[in-house]
Amino acid sequence: MIPSFPGAGDPKQHRLLKLFRQLDSERQQQLMDFAEFLLQKDHDKTRDPDLLSADLVQEPLSIPRPEQETVVAAIKRLSKTYAMLSKDEMLHQTSDLMSEHILKGRPASEVIDDLEIMFTRQYEIHLERFNNQD
């Protein structure tokens, strides 16, 4: 008897696997990166945006950018660097940049440069908001 696993009869999973197998290794990696990106966004939604505490004004961590980095890894690194930011506010821009890389073939280094600028700007806006709460 062949053991079954969750979703084994799911047509969507079957189609996704079929499409995945038809891609070359580079495109397979891009699909995996995009799936990880989407999963990361789901994890970010579990943060409580209403929490106001001292760690909301903390300084960003200093996590150096590796020479070779994927866009998904950069998003994870920047999310850790700027843990005090609500990723929901940046979801649209982050998704657009990720799509430019995955769908349009924009080089990862350029997208990562733009992500770093975006996170830095969001941190500056965050500080302004916090300082104007008085």
N, C-alpha and C positions, 0 to 999 in steps of 0.2 A: 504494500500500500504506500502510495506517495504522500508524504506529509503535506498538509496545506499550511499556508501562512496568511496572516491578515492581508486582505486586499488582493489575494491571488486571482480572484475572478473579476476584479475591477477593470472595466474596459479602459478607463483613463490611464491606469498604471501600465496596462499592457501596451497602449498606444505610445505612452512616454518612453517605455523601454525600447519599443520598435524604432522610434525616431532617434533615440540616443545611439542605438547600434548603427544607424545609418550615417552618423556624423564622423568626421575625422577626429583624431585625438585632440587637436587644438579646440575644435568646436565642442567636443565632449567636456573638456575642462571649463570652457566658458559657460556651458549649461550648468555644470556643477557649481561654479562660482556664483552664478545668478541664483540658484536654489539656496545656497548658503546665505546670500544677501537677503533673500526673502525671509528665510528662517530667522536671521538676526533681527529683522524688523519686527517679527512677531514677539521675540524675546524683549525687545525694547518697549513694547506696549505694556508689559507687566509692571513697569516702574510707576510709582505713584506721583503724578505731576503736581499734586497739591501739597506735597511735603515741602515745607520751608524751614530749613535748618542751616546751621553754620556751614555745612559742606556744600551748600548751593553757591557760596562765594569762594570756594577753594580755588587755589591756583591749579591750572592744568598740569597734569603729569608731564614729565619730560621723557617721552618714549621716542628714541631715534628712529628715523625712517630707514629701513634696510635698503640696500642697493637694488635688490630684486624683490619686488612686492606686487602681489596681485591687488586688484581693486577691492575685492572683498576683505583681504587682510588689512588694507589701508583703512577701510571703514571700521573694522574691528579695533585697529590701533587708535584711530581718532576718537572712537566712542569711549575707549578707556582713558585716553588723554583728557577728553572733555566729558567726563562722567556726569558732571553736574547739568549738562544740557539735556533738554527734552528732544529726543530724536524725532518725535512726531512732527515737530515744527520744521524739520529739515527733510522729512520723508520725500516730498515731491522733488526737491532739488537733487537729493541723493539718488533717487530712482532715475531721474533724467540723465544724470551723469553715468550711472551704471548702464543704462540703455545705450547711450552713445558708445560706450566701450563694447558691450556685447553685440548690439545689433548693427552698429555702423562701423565697427572696427577702429574706433579712436584709440590711439596708444594709451596703455595703462598709465604711463608716467605723466601724461598730460591730464588725464582724468584725476589722478591722485593729487597733482598740483592744484587743480580746481577744488577738490575736496578739502585740502588743507586750508585754502583761502576761505571756503565756505564755513568750515568749523571755527576758524579764527574770528570771522565776522560775527557768527552767532554767539560766540563767547563775549565779544565786545557788547553786543546788544543785550545779552543776559546781564552783564555787569551794570549797564545803564539802567535797565529795568529794576534791578535789585537796589541800586543806589537811589533811585527815584521813588521808592516805596515809602519813604519817610513822610 
